[in-house]
Amino acid sequence: MRAPLAFVVVLALPACADFPALDATVSSEMKAAAYPSLAPTSALAAQQATPQATSTTAAALTGRAAALRARATRLSGSVVSSTDKARLQTGVRPPSG
């Protein structure tokens, strides 16, 4: 019981440490700066270009889908061959007695 408690205490001790190196990285100008203004989402959405699917994109996706289906077919088969299965079945015998 003492070992887990000691482990938790050892892990918790670094959480109490101060990080002066991080506090020193913020300059006085950064501390005095105003918060940035937020942009409305409608303005951001208007700036975004609409995605365009071309025939090249469609062909690439069709080819990728076919490759993934072929890979899924290869992976769906048995990992152990039938001869190995038979050998494993004959090799495992319950102890006599």
Stockholm file with secondary structure:
# STOCKHOLM 1.0

chainA/1-97         MRAPLAFVVVLALPACADFPALDATVSSEMKAAAYPSLAPTSALAAQQATPQATSTTAAALTGRAAALRARATRLSGSVVSSTDKARLQTGVRPPSG
#=GR chainA/1-97 SS CHHHHHHHHHHHGGGGCCCHHHHTTSCHHHHHSCCCCCCCHHHHHHHSCCCCCCHHHHHHHHHHHHHHHHHHHHHTSCSSCHHHHHHHHHHCCCCCC
#=GC SS_cons        CHHHHHHHHHHHGGGGCCCHHHHTTSCHHHHHSCCCCCCCHHHHHHHSCCCCCCHHHHHHHHHHHHHHHHHHHHHTSCSSCHHHHHHHHHHCCCCCC
//
